[in-house]
Amino acid sequence: MSYENFTTFNVTIKKGVAWVTFDFPPANIQGIPMLDDLDRLAETLEGDRCVKTVVFQSAHPEIFVAHADTNLLKDLSTKAVSRENVEILDLQRKLQRISKLPQATIAKVEGFARGGGHEFMLACDMRFAARGKAKFMQMEVGMGILPCGGGASRMARQVGLGRALEIILSARDFDADRAQEYGTINLALDADEIGPYVEELANRIAHFPAESIEACKRTVYASIDLTIDEALKEEAYWLYQSMSKTPAQKRFQYADDNGAQNDLDNQRNWDQLVIGIQEVQ
């Protein structure tokens, strides 16, 4: 798999983790070059079962990913389109492709993530932000439009209706602690803590089978839109998909043969046992 020759970021693969570092001076603007790079990255990741986790970070000292390039929308038609004729935007399609990756995706935000950058962050599975450095905003209402890179569609699913409308309609900055309170990020961390925390999490996830990571993602995402009965069927479906491609059955047999589940020391130490059992293939 080739992870070279990107214009707006560089990629380093280490221990099953792809570290994607945005580096597109002067401001990491989310324009056509970045969207094309993300599309090509997604195409590669979709076929790579050795990479289990993808961490998105930035080399810029102040900016994670900035807003979408104004050139993306300035030539958009000012004529209203009917529901029957509307088509998904290229920006929406490419960020949705990131959201649908089989790997676990993490946004490590240590700078500004406004507009399209905030929408990109929301398209990732998990988000962590540095106190004193991260700033978030959806400014589109003030420009006369709406968040259209998935922001208006994902926000309420993430934080609920009232908070989604507050974020979108206020068009104001909020920091890492407020983002944690809202629910747009998983956790706010001090600047010196975010690196080690994200690295440990990314490496831990990368220990596990690619197929079970994907099964967990597909089931959790599907549960948002399904009734509980349909969601349970989806769980069962993805259980069979993962069981058919991972050593799960061997691991269950190993635990049974060794009486592991009845050992109280094991019950006290599942946090490490789940890593150790990865040796059973």
Phi and psi restraints in degrees (value plus and minus 20) as a CYANA .aco file:
   2 SER   PHI    -123.8   -83.8
   2 SER   PSI     105.9   145.9
   3 TYR   PHI    -141.8  -101.8
   3 TYR   PSI      26.8    66.8
   4 GLU   PHI    -142.3  -102.3
   4 GLU   PSI     150.1   190.1
   5 ASN   PHI      44.4    84.4
   5 ASN   PSI      14.1    54.1
   6 PHE   PHI    -107.2   -67.2
   6 PHE   PSI     129.3   169.3
   7 THR   PHI    -109.3   -69.3
   7 THR   PSI     -55.8   -15.8
   8 THR   PHI    -128.2   -88.2
   8 THR   PSI     -25.2    14.8
   9 PHE   PHI    -177.8  -137.8
   9 PHE   PSI     146.0   186.0
  10 ASN   PHI    -141.1  -101.1
  10 ASN   PSI     136.4   176.4
  11 VAL   PHI    -146.4  -106.4
  11 VAL   PSI     110.5   150.5
  12 THR   PHI    -142.3  -102.3
  12 THR   PSI     108.8   148.8
  13 ILE   PHI    -122.6   -82.6
  13 ILE   PSI     105.7   145.7
  14 LYS   PHI    -168.8  -128.8
  14 LYS   PSI     100.3   140.3
  15 LYS   PHI      35.1    75.1
  15 LYS   PSI      21.5    61.5
  16 GLY   PHI      60.4   100.4
  16 GLY   PSI     -13.7    26.3
  17 VAL   PHI    -134.5   -94.5
  17 VAL   PSI     111.3   151.3
  18 ALA   PHI    -116.2   -76.2
  18 ALA   PSI      97.1   137.1
  19 TRP   PHI    -117.4   -77.4
  19 TRP   PSI      88.1   128.1
  20 VAL   PHI    -122.1   -82.1
  20 VAL   PSI      93.9   133.9
  21 THR   PHI    -131.5   -91.5
  21 THR   PSI      89.6   129.6
  22 PHE   PHI     -85.5   -45.5
  22 PHE   PSI     112.5   152.5
  23 ASP   PHI    -174.2  -134.2
  23 ASP   PSI      60.5   100.5
  24 PHE   PHI    -154.1  -114.1
  24 PHE   PSI      58.4    98.4
  25 PRO   PHI     -78.7   -38.7
  25 PRO   PSI     133.2   173.2
  26 PRO   PHI    -110.6   -70.6
  26 PRO   PSI     -30.7     9.3
  27 ALA   PHI    -159.8  -119.8
  27 ALA   PSI      -3.7    36.3
  28 ASN   PHI      31.5    71.5
  28 ASN   PSI      24.5    64.5
  29 ILE   PHI     -87.5   -47.5
  29 ILE   PSI     117.6   157.6
  30 GLN   PHI    -107.9   -67.9
  30 GLN   PSI      65.1   105.1
  31 GLY   PHI    -134.3   -94.3
  31 GLY   PSI    -186.2  -146.2
  32 ILE   PHI     -77.7   -37.7
  32 ILE   PSI     -63.1   -23.1
  33 PRO   PHI     -77.6   -37.6
  33 PRO   PSI     -63.3   -23.3
  34 MET   PHI     -88.9   -48.9
  34 MET   PSI     -62.6   -22.6
  35 LEU   PHI     -84.8   -44.8
  35 LEU   PSI     -58.7   -18.7
  36 ASP   PHI     -86.1   -46.1
  36 ASP   PSI     -60.0   -20.0
  37 ASP   PHI     -82.0   -42.0
  37 ASP   PSI     -63.8   -23.8
  38 LEU   PHI     -83.4   -43.4
  38 LEU   PSI     -57.3   -17.3
  39 ASP   PHI     -86.0   -46.0
  39 ASP   PSI     -61.3   -21.3
  40 ARG   PHI     -90.5   -50.5
  40 ARG   PSI     -57.6   -17.6
  41 LEU   PHI     -81.4   -41.4
  41 LEU   PSI     -65.4   -25.4
  42 ALA   PHI     -81.1   -41.1
  42 ALA   PSI     -60.8   -20.8
  43 GLU   PHI     -80.1   -40.1
  43 GLU   PSI     -59.9   -19.9
  44 THR   PHI     -90.7   -50.7
  44 THR   PSI     -66.0   -26.0
  45 LEU   PHI     -83.4   -43.4
  45 LEU   PSI     -54.8   -14.8
  46 GLU   PHI     -80.2   -40.2
  46 GLU   PSI     -45.5    -5.5
  47 GLY   PHI    -125.5   -85.5
  47 GLY   PSI     -12.5    27.5
  48 ASP   PHI    -130.3   -90.3
  48 ASP   PSI      88.1   128.1
  49 ARG   PHI    -110.6   -70.6
  49 ARG   PSI     -22.8    17.2
  50 CYS   PHI    -103.9   -63.9
  50 CYS   PSI     -47.7    -7.7
  51 VAL   PHI    -106.6   -66.6
  51 VAL   PSI     103.6   143.6
  52 LYS   PHI    -126.0   -86.0
  52 LYS   PSI     -48.8    -8.8
  53 THR   PHI    -154.0  -114.0
  53 THR   PSI     123.9   163.9
  54 VAL   PHI    -145.0  -105.0
  54 VAL   PSI     103.1   143.1
  55 VAL   PHI    -130.2   -90.2
  55 VAL   PSI     104.9   144.9
  56 PHE   PHI    -121.3   -81.3
  56 PHE   PSI     105.9   145.9
  57 GLN   PHI    -161.5  -121.5
  57 GLN   PSI    -197.0  -157.0
  58 SER   PHI    -156.3  -116.3
  58 SER   PSI     125.8   165.8
  59 ALA   PHI    -106.3   -66.3
  59 ALA   PSI     -34.6     5.4
  60 HIS   PHI     -94.0   -54.0
  60 HIS   PSI     113.3   153.3
  61 PRO   PHI     -88.8   -48.8
  61 PRO   PSI     -37.7     2.3
  62 GLU   PHI    -140.5  -100.5
  62 GLU   PSI     -39.0     1.0
  63 ILE   PHI    -146.4  -106.4
  63 ILE   PSI     109.6   149.6
  64 PHE   PHI     -97.3   -57.3
  64 PHE   PSI     -99.3   -59.3
  65 VAL   PHI    -154.8  -114.8
  65 VAL   PSI     108.8   148.8
  66 ALA   PHI     -98.6   -58.6
  66 ALA   PSI    -196.3  -156.3
  67 HIS   PHI     -84.3   -44.3
  67 HIS   PSI     148.2   188.2
  68 ALA   PHI     -85.0   -45.0
  68 ALA   PSI     125.1   165.1
  69 ASP   PHI     -77.8   -37.8
  69 ASP   PSI     109.8   149.8
  70 THR   PHI     -81.4   -41.4
  70 THR   PSI     -41.8    -1.8
  71 ASN   PHI     -87.6   -47.6
  71 ASN   PSI     -39.5     0.5
  72 LEU   PHI     -86.2   -46.2
  72 LEU   PSI     -49.7    -9.7
  73 LEU   PHI    -136.9   -96.9
  73 LEU   PSI     -32.0     8.0
  74 LYS   PHI     -87.0   -47.0
  74 LYS   PSI     -42.8    -2.8
  75 ASP   PHI    -121.1   -81.1
  75 ASP   PSI     -13.6    26.4
  76 LEU   PHI     -85.2   -45.2
  76 LEU   PSI     122.7   162.7
  77 SER   PHI     -79.1   -39.1
  77 SER   PSI     119.1   159.1
  78 THR   PHI    -111.8   -71.8
  78 THR   PSI     -15.3    24.7
  79 LYS   PHI    -110.8   -70.8
  79 LYS   PSI     109.0   149.0
  80 ALA   PHI     -82.7   -42.7
  80 ALA   PSI     122.3   162.3
  81 VAL   PHI    -129.8   -89.8
  81 VAL   PSI     119.6   159.6
  82 SER   PHI     -91.0   -51.0
  82 SER   PSI     138.0   178.0
  83 ARG   PHI     -77.8   -37.8
  83 ARG   PSI     -55.9   -15.9
  84 GLU   PHI     -87.5   -47.5
  84 GLU   PSI     -46.2    -6.2
  85 ASN   PHI    -127.4   -87.4
  85 ASN   PSI     -25.4    14.6
  86 VAL   PHI     -90.5   -50.5
  86 VAL   PSI     124.1   164.1
  87 GLU   PHI    -145.7  -105.7
  87 GLU   PSI     131.4   171.4
  88 ILE   PHI     -83.0   -43.0
  88 ILE   PSI     121.6   161.6
  89 LEU   PHI     -96.6   -56.6
  89 LEU   PSI     135.0   175.0
  90 ASP   PHI     -80.3   -40.3
  90 ASP   PSI     -60.1   -20.1
  91 LEU   PHI     -79.3   -39.3
  91 LEU   PSI     -66.1   -26.1
  92 GLN   PHI     -82.2   -42.2
  92 GLN   PSI     -64.4   -24.4
  93 ARG   PHI     -82.4   -42.4
  93 ARG   PSI     -63.2   -23.2
  94 LYS   PHI     -93.4   -53.4
  94 LYS   PSI     -55.9   -15.9
  95 LEU   PHI     -92.3   -52.3
  95 LEU   PSI     -53.0   -13.0
  96 GLN   PHI     -86.5   -46.5
  96 GLN   PSI     -52.6   -12.6
  97 ARG   PHI     -84.9   -44.9
  97 ARG   PSI     -57.6   -17.6
  98 ILE   PHI     -83.3   -43.3
  98 ILE   PSI     -63.3   -23.3
  99 SER   PHI     -80.9   -40.9
  99 SER   PSI     -52.4   -12.4
 100 LYS   PHI    -111.4   -71.4
 100 LYS   PSI     -15.1    24.9
 101 LEU   PHI     -75.4   -35.4
 101 LEU   PSI     126.9   166.9
 102 PRO   PHI     -91.3   -51.3
 102 PRO   PSI     -39.3     0.7
 103 GLN   PHI    -101.9   -61.9
 103 GLN   PSI     141.3   181.3
 104 ALA   PHI     -96.9   -56.9
 104 ALA   PSI     110.2   150.2
 105 THR   PHI    -134.7   -94.7
 105 THR   PSI     117.7   157.7
 106 ILE   PHI    -149.1  -109.1
 106 ILE   PSI     109.2   149.2
 107 ALA   PHI    -117.9   -77.9
 107 ALA   PSI     100.3   140.3
 108 LYS   PHI    -124.7   -84.7
 108 LYS   PSI      79.3   119.3
 109 VAL   PHI    -121.4   -81.4
 109 VAL   PSI      95.3   135.3
 110 GLU   PHI    -145.7  -105.7
 110 GLU   PSI      10.9    50.9
 111 GLY   PHI    -190.4  -150.4
 111 GLY   PSI    -182.0  -142.0
 112 PHE   PHI     -89.9   -49.9
 112 PHE   PSI     115.9   155.9
 113 ALA   PHI    -157.2  -117.2
 113 ALA   PSI      66.6   106.6
 114 ARG   PHI    -134.6   -94.6
 114 ARG   PSI     134.6   174.6
 115 GLY   PHI      35.1    75.1
 115 GLY   PSI    -142.8  -102.8
 116 GLY   PHI     -81.3   -41.3
 116 GLY   PSI     -49.9    -9.9
 117 GLY   PHI     -87.3   -47.3
 117 GLY   PSI     -57.6   -17.6
 118 HIS   PHI     -88.3   -48.3
 118 HIS   PSI     -58.9   -18.9
 119 GLU   PHI     -86.4   -46.4
 119 GLU   PSI     -57.0   -17.0
 120 PHE   PHI     -81.7   -41.7
 120 PHE   PSI     -64.8   -24.8
 121 MET   PHI     -78.1   -38.1
 121 MET   PSI     -62.8   -22.8
 122 LEU   PHI     -86.6   -46.6
 122 LEU   PSI     -43.8    -3.8
 123 ALA   PHI     -96.6   -56.6
 123 ALA   PSI     -33.9     6.1
 124 CYS   PHI    -102.0   -62.0
 124 CYS   PSI     139.9   179.9
 125 ASP   PHI     -91.7   -51.7
 125 ASP   PSI     -58.5   -18.5
 126 MET   PHI    -157.7  -117.7
 126 MET   PSI     131.3   171.3
 127 ARG   PHI    -159.8  -119.8
 127 ARG   PSI     112.1   152.1
 128 PHE   PHI    -150.3  -110.3
 128 PHE   PSI     121.5   161.5
 129 ALA   PHI    -153.4  -113.4
 129 ALA   PSI     127.4   167.4
 130 ALA   PHI    -111.4   -71.4
 130 ALA   PSI     107.4   147.4
 131 ARG   PHI     -83.3   -43.3
 131 ARG   PSI     122.0   162.0
 132 GLY   PHI      59.2    99.2
 132 GLY   PSI     -25.4    14.6
 133 LYS   PHI    -146.5  -106.5
 133 LYS   PSI     -62.4   -22.4
 134 ALA   PHI     -97.2   -57.2
 134 ALA   PSI     118.1   158.1
 135 LYS   PHI    -157.1  -117.1
 135 LYS   PSI     118.2   158.2
 136 PHE   PHI    -145.6  -105.6
 136 PHE   PSI     131.0   171.0
 137 MET   PHI    -188.8  -148.8
 137 MET   PSI     126.2   166.2
 138 GLN   PHI    -136.5   -96.5
 138 GLN   PSI      88.1   128.1
 139 MET   PHI    -119.5   -79.5
 139 MET   PSI     -17.9    22.1
 140 GLU   PHI     -81.4   -41.4
 140 GLU   PSI     -55.3   -15.3
 141 VAL   PHI     -78.7   -38.7
 141 VAL   PSI     -55.0   -15.0
 142 GLY   PHI     -91.5   -51.5
 142 GLY   PSI     -39.7     0.3
 143 MET   PHI    -109.0   -69.0
 143 MET   PSI     -28.6    11.4
 144 GLY   PHI      79.4   119.4
 144 GLY   PSI      -9.2    30.8
 145 ILE   PHI    -148.3  -108.3
 145 ILE   PSI    -168.5  -128.5
 146 LEU   PHI    -162.6  -122.6
 146 LEU   PSI     141.2   181.2
 147 PRO   PHI     -77.4   -37.4
 147 PRO   PSI     100.2   140.2
 148 CYS   PHI    -147.3  -107.3
 148 CYS   PSI       2.6    42.6
 149 GLY   PHI    -130.8   -90.8
 149 GLY   PSI       8.5    48.5
 150 GLY   PHI      79.6   119.6
 150 GLY   PSI     -24.9    15.1
 151 GLY   PHI     -85.7   -45.7
 151 GLY   PSI     -66.0   -26.0
 152 ALA   PHI     -87.9   -47.9
 152 ALA   PSI     -46.5    -6.5
 153 SER   PHI    -105.0   -65.0
 153 SER   PSI     -54.1   -14.1
 154 ARG   PHI    -111.4   -71.4
 154 ARG   PSI     -44.4    -4.4
 155 MET   PHI     -80.0   -40.0
 155 MET   PSI     -71.1   -31.1
 156 ALA   PHI     -86.8   -46.8
 156 ALA   PSI     -51.7   -11.7
 157 ARG   PHI     -83.9   -43.9
 157 ARG   PSI     -49.6    -9.6
 158 GLN   PHI    -105.9   -65.9
 158 GLN   PSI     -62.2   -22.2
 159 VAL   PHI    -144.9  -104.9
 159 VAL   PSI     -26.6    13.4
 160 GLY   PHI      76.4   116.4
 160 GLY   PSI     143.5   183.5
 161 LEU   PHI     -83.5   -43.5
 161 LEU   PSI     -72.3   -32.3
 162 GLY   PHI     -80.3   -40.3
 162 GLY   PSI     -67.4   -27.4
 163 ARG   PHI     -89.2   -49.2
 163 ARG   PSI     -55.8   -15.8
 164 ALA   PHI     -79.3   -39.3
 164 ALA   PSI     -65.2   -25.2
 165 LEU   PHI     -89.2   -49.2
 165 LEU   PSI     -54.5   -14.5
 166 GLU   PHI     -82.4   -42.4
 166 GLU   PSI     -67.2   -27.2
 167 ILE   PHI     -82.1   -42.1
 167 ILE   PSI     -66.6   -26.6
 168 ILE   PHI     -93.8   -53.8
 168 ILE   PSI     -63.0   -23.0
 169 LEU   PHI    -103.9   -63.9
 169 LEU   PSI     -42.7    -2.7
 170 SER   PHI     -97.9   -57.9
 170 SER   PSI     -48.9    -8.9
 171 ALA   PHI      28.6    68.6
 171 ALA   PSI      29.4    69.4
 172 ARG   PHI    -150.1  -110.1
 172 ARG   PSI     138.0   178.0
 173 ASP   PHI     -87.2   -47.2
 173 ASP   PSI     126.7   166.7
 174 PHE   PHI    -161.2  -121.2
 174 PHE   PSI     131.8   171.8
 175 ASP   PHI    -116.0   -76.0
 175 ASP   PSI    -194.5  -154.5
 176 ALA   PHI     -83.5   -43.5
 176 ALA   PSI     -62.6   -22.6
 177 ASP   PHI     -85.8   -45.8
 177 ASP   PSI     -60.2   -20.2
 178 ARG   PHI     -87.3   -47.3
 178 ARG   PSI     -56.6   -16.6
 179 ALA   PHI     -82.2   -42.2
 179 ALA   PSI     -59.8   -19.8
 180 GLN   PHI     -84.9   -44.9
 180 GLN   PSI     -61.2   -21.2
 181 GLU   PHI     -83.1   -43.1
 181 GLU   PSI     -63.2   -23.2
 182 TYR   PHI     -85.2   -45.2
 182 TYR   PSI     -60.3   -20.3
 183 GLY   PHI      85.0   125.0
 183 GLY   PSI      -9.2    30.8
 184 THR   PHI     -97.5   -57.5
 184 THR   PSI     -38.6     1.4
 185 ILE   PHI    -145.9  -105.9
 185 ILE   PSI     141.1   181.1
 186 ASN   PHI     -93.8   -53.8
 186 ASN   PSI     -61.9   -21.9
 187 LEU   PHI    -180.4  -140.4
 187 LEU   PSI     118.2   158.2
 188 ALA   PHI    -114.9   -74.9
 188 ALA   PSI     113.9   153.9
 189 LEU   PHI    -151.6  -111.6
 189 LEU   PSI     131.4   171.4
 190 ASP   PHI     -82.7   -42.7
 190 ASP   PSI     134.2   174.2
 191 ALA   PHI     -77.0   -37.0
 191 ALA   PSI     -54.3   -14.3
 192 ASP   PHI    -104.7   -64.7
 192 ASP   PSI     -24.2    15.8
 193 GLU   PHI    -122.2   -82.2
 193 GLU   PSI     -45.7    -5.7
 194 ILE   PHI     -86.0   -46.0
 194 ILE   PSI     -59.0   -19.0
 195 GLY   PHI     -80.5   -40.5
 195 GLY   PSI     -76.7   -36.7
 196 PRO   PHI     -80.8   -40.8
 196 PRO   PSI     -57.6   -17.6
 197 TYR   PHI     -83.8   -43.8
 197 TYR   PSI     -69.3   -29.3
 198 VAL   PHI     -86.8   -46.8
 198 VAL   PSI     -59.6   -19.6
 199 GLU   PHI     -81.9   -41.9
 199 GLU   PSI     -65.3   -25.3
 200 GLU   PHI     -82.7   -42.7
 200 GLU   PSI     -62.8   -22.8
 201 LEU   PHI     -84.9   -44.9
 201 LEU   PSI     -67.1   -27.1
 202 ALA   PHI     -80.9   -40.9
 202 ALA   PSI     -64.1   -24.1
 203 ASN   PHI     -87.4   -47.4
 203 ASN   PSI     -56.4   -16.4
 204 ARG   PHI     -83.7   -43.7
 204 ARG   PSI     -67.9   -27.9
 205 ILE   PHI     -80.3   -40.3
 205 ILE   PSI     -56.8   -16.8
 206 ALA   PHI     -87.3   -47.3
 206 ALA   PSI     -32.5     7.5
 207 HIS   PHI     -90.7   -50.7
 207 HIS   PSI     -44.1    -4.1
 208 PHE   PHI    -111.4   -71.4
 208 PHE   PSI     140.5   180.5
 209 PRO   PHI     -81.8   -41.8
 209 PRO   PSI     117.8   157.8
 210 ALA   PHI     -77.3   -37.3
 210 ALA   PSI     -58.1   -18.1
 211 GLU   PHI     -89.6   -49.6
 211 GLU   PSI     -55.1   -15.1
 212 SER   PHI     -97.1   -57.1
 212 SER   PSI     -50.9   -10.9
 213 ILE   PHI     -81.3   -41.3
 213 ILE   PSI     -68.0   -28.0
 214 GLU   PHI     -83.5   -43.5
 214 GLU   PSI     -61.8   -21.8
 215 ALA   PHI     -80.6   -40.6
 215 ALA   PSI     -62.1   -22.1
 216 CYS   PHI     -81.8   -41.8
 216 CYS   PSI     -65.6   -25.6
 217 LYS   PHI     -80.3   -40.3
 217 LYS   PSI     -70.3   -30.3
 218 ARG   PHI     -81.0   -41.0
 218 ARG   PSI     -60.8   -20.8
 219 THR   PHI     -88.9   -48.9
 219 THR   PSI     -64.9   -24.9
 220 VAL   PHI     -84.5   -44.5
 220 VAL   PSI     -64.5   -24.5
 221 TYR   PHI     -83.9   -43.9
 221 TYR   PSI     -61.3   -21.3
 222 ALA   PHI     -84.0   -44.0
 222 ALA   PSI     -51.9   -11.9
 223 SER   PHI     -83.4   -43.4
 223 SER   PSI     -41.7    -1.7
 224 ILE   PHI     -82.4   -42.4
 224 ILE   PSI     -57.6   -17.6
 225 ASP   PHI    -125.0   -85.0
 225 ASP   PSI     -26.5    13.5
 226 LEU   PHI    -122.3   -82.3
 226 LEU   PSI     135.3   175.3
 227 THR   PHI     -88.0   -48.0
 227 THR   PSI     143.9   183.9
 228 ILE   PHI     -81.5   -41.5
 228 ILE   PSI     -57.5   -17.5
 229 ASP   PHI     -85.3   -45.3
 229 ASP   PSI     -62.6   -22.6
 230 GLU   PHI     -88.4   -48.4
 230 GLU   PSI     -56.9   -16.9
 231 ALA   PHI     -85.5   -45.5
 231 ALA   PSI     -57.6   -17.6
 232 LEU   PHI     -85.7   -45.7
 232 LEU   PSI     -56.5   -16.5
 233 LYS   PHI     -84.6   -44.6
 233 LYS   PSI     -58.9   -18.9
 234 GLU   PHI     -83.9   -43.9
 234 GLU   PSI     -60.6   -20.6
 235 GLU   PHI     -77.0   -37.0
 235 GLU   PSI     -68.0   -28.0
 236 ALA   PHI     -82.9   -42.9
 236 ALA   PSI     -61.1   -21.1
 237 TYR   PHI     -78.4   -38.4
 237 TYR   PSI     -70.5   -30.5
 238 TRP   PHI     -92.8   -52.8
 238 TRP   PSI     -42.9    -2.9
 239 LEU   PHI     -80.6   -40.6
 239 LEU   PSI     -68.1   -28.1
 240 TYR   PHI     -84.4   -44.4
 240 TYR   PSI     -57.0   -17.0
 241 GLN   PHI     -83.0   -43.0
 241 GLN   PSI     -64.2   -24.2
 242 SER   PHI     -91.8   -51.8
 242 SER   PSI     -60.5   -20.5
 243 MET   PHI     -81.4   -41.4
 243 MET   PSI     -49.9    -9.9
 244 SER   PHI     -97.6   -57.6
 244 SER   PSI     -34.4     5.6
 245 LYS   PHI    -144.7  -104.7
 245 LYS   PSI     -22.5    17.5
 246 THR   PHI    -142.6  -102.6
 246 THR   PSI     146.6   186.6
 247 PRO   PHI    -102.8   -62.8
 247 PRO   PSI       8.1    48.1
 248 ALA   PHI     -74.7   -34.7
 248 ALA   PSI     -65.4   -25.4
 249 GLN   PHI     -82.9   -42.9
 249 GLN   PSI     -58.9   -18.9
 250 LYS   PHI     -84.7   -44.7
 250 LYS   PSI     -56.4   -16.4
 251 ARG   PHI     -90.9   -50.9
 251 ARG   PSI     -58.5   -18.5
 252 PHE   PHI     -82.8   -42.8
 252 PHE   PSI     -62.8   -22.8
 253 GLN   PHI     -85.8   -45.8
 253 GLN   PSI     -61.1   -21.1
 254 TYR   PHI     -79.7   -39.7
 254 TYR   PSI     -65.9   -25.9
 255 ALA   PHI     -84.0   -44.0
 255 ALA   PSI     -57.4   -17.4
 256 ASP   PHI     -91.0   -51.0
 256 ASP   PSI     -62.9   -22.9
 257 ASP   PHI     -83.9   -43.9
 257 ASP   PSI     -51.8   -11.8
 258 ASN   PHI    -117.1   -77.1
 258 ASN   PSI     -14.9    25.1
 259 GLY   PHI      39.8    79.8
 259 GLY   PSI       6.6    46.6
 260 ALA   PHI     -83.1   -43.1
 260 ALA   PSI     -56.3   -16.3
 261 GLN   PHI     -93.8   -53.8
 261 GLN   PSI     -37.0     3.0
 262 ASN   PHI    -116.3   -76.3
 262 ASN   PSI     -18.2    21.8
 263 ASP   PHI    -106.3   -66.3
 263 ASP   PSI      98.7   138.7
 264 LEU   PHI     -85.1   -45.1
 264 LEU   PSI     -51.1   -11.1
 265 ASP   PHI     -83.6   -43.6
 265 ASP   PSI     -59.1   -19.1
 266 ASN   PHI     -84.3   -44.3
 266 ASN   PSI     -61.9   -21.9
 267 GLN   PHI     -81.5   -41.5
 267 GLN   PSI     -49.1    -9.1
 268 ARG   PHI    -101.6   -61.6
 268 ARG   PSI     -33.3     6.7
 269 ASN   PHI    -148.2  -108.2
 269 ASN   PSI      11.6    51.6
 270 TRP   PHI     -78.1   -38.1
 270 TRP   PSI     -50.6   -10.6
 271 ASP   PHI     -74.9   -34.9
 271 ASP   PSI     -57.6   -17.6
 272 GLN   PHI    -115.8   -75.8
 272 GLN   PSI     -50.4   -10.4
 273 LEU   PHI     -80.8   -40.8
 273 LEU   PSI     -56.2   -16.2
 274 VAL   PHI     -86.3   -46.3
 274 VAL   PSI     -44.4    -4.4
 275 ILE   PHI     -99.5   -59.5
 275 ILE   PSI     -65.7   -25.7
 276 GLY   PHI     -82.0   -42.0
 276 GLY   PSI     -54.0   -14.0
 277 ILE   PHI     -93.4   -53.4
 277 ILE   PSI     -26.8    13.2
 278 GLN   PHI     -84.6   -44.6
 278 GLN   PSI     -36.5     3.5
 279 GLU   PHI     -91.9   -51.9
 279 GLU   PSI     -38.6     1.4
 280 VAL   PHI    -101.9   -61.9
 280 VAL   PSI      93.5   133.5
